[in-house]
Amino acid sequence: MREGDSPFWERIESVFIEAIGCPGPDRAALLDERCADPRLRAEVESLLAAHDTSERFLDVVESCEQRDD
């Protein structure tokens, strides 16, 4: 990361944190509103996809553990 990119990454973090609490349609509207820069939106969407995938994985693991009990 270049030194000049710090505000950009801070913005990514801010939008990401705000977006993870939004359901699908609301999330899309939030990203439309907050991400005029396509680079910003792409980074946030990438983080959201990874976050959503990890949440589903953890749900599956938890479900398997409950069946074993």
C-alpha positions as CSV (number, residue, x, y, z in Angstrom):
1,M,0.0,0.0,0.0
2,R,1.3,3.4,-0.9
3,E,1.3,6.2,1.7
4,G,-1.2,8.2,-0.3
5,D,-3.7,5.3,-0.3
6,S,-4.3,5.4,3.5
7,P,-7.5,7.6,3.2
8,F,-8.7,5.2,0.4
9,W,-8.3,2.2,2.7
10,E,-9.9,4.0,5.6
11,R,-12.9,4.7,3.3
12,I,-13.0,1.0,2.3
13,E,-13.1,0.0,6.0
14,S,-15.8,2.5,6.8
15,V,-18.1,1.4,4.0
16,F,-17.4,-2.3,4.6
17,I,-18.3,-2.0,8.3
18,E,-21.5,-0.1,7.5
19,A,-22.4,-2.6,4.7
20,I,-22.0,-5.9,6.7
21,G,-25.0,-5.0,8.8
22,C,-27.3,-4.5,5.7
23,P,-29.4,-7.1,4.1
24,G,-29.0,-7.6,0.3
25,P,-31.2,-5.0,-1.2
26,D,-30.3,-2.4,1.4
27,R,-26.6,-3.3,1.0
28,A,-26.8,-2.6,-2.8
29,A,-28.5,0.7,-2.2
30,L,-25.8,1.6,0.4
31,L,-23.0,0.8,-2.0
32,D,-24.7,2.8,-4.8
33,E,-24.8,5.8,-2.4
34,R,-21.4,5.5,-0.8
35,C,-19.2,4.2,-3.7
36,A,-19.0,6.6,-6.5
37,D,-15.5,5.4,-7.2
38,P,-15.6,2.0,-9.0
39,R,-12.3,1.0,-7.3
40,L,-13.8,1.6,-3.9
41,R,-16.9,-0.4,-4.7
42,A,-14.9,-3.3,-6.1
43,E,-12.8,-3.5,-3.0
44,V,-15.8,-3.3,-0.6
45,E,-17.7,-5.9,-2.7
46,S,-14.7,-8.2,-2.5
47,L,-14.5,-7.9,1.2
48,L,-18.2,-8.4,1.6
49,A,-18.1,-11.6,-0.5
50,A,-15.3,-13.0,1.6
51,H,-17.2,-12.1,4.8
52,D,-20.4,-13.7,3.6
53,T,-18.6,-16.8,2.5
54,S,-16.9,-17.2,5.8
55,E,-20.2,-16.7,7.7
56,R,-21.8,-19.4,5.7
57,F,-18.9,-21.7,6.3
58,L,-19.1,-21.2,10.0
59,D,-22.8,-21.8,10.0
60,V,-22.2,-25.2,8.3
61,V,-19.5,-26.1,10.8
62,E,-21.8,-25.2,13.7
63,S,-24.6,-27.2,12.2
64,C,-22.3,-30.3,11.9
65,E,-21.1,-30.0,15.4
66,Q,-24.7,-29.8,16.7
67,R,-25.6,-33.0,14.8
68,D,-22.6,-34.8,16.5
69,D,-23.9,-34.0,20.0
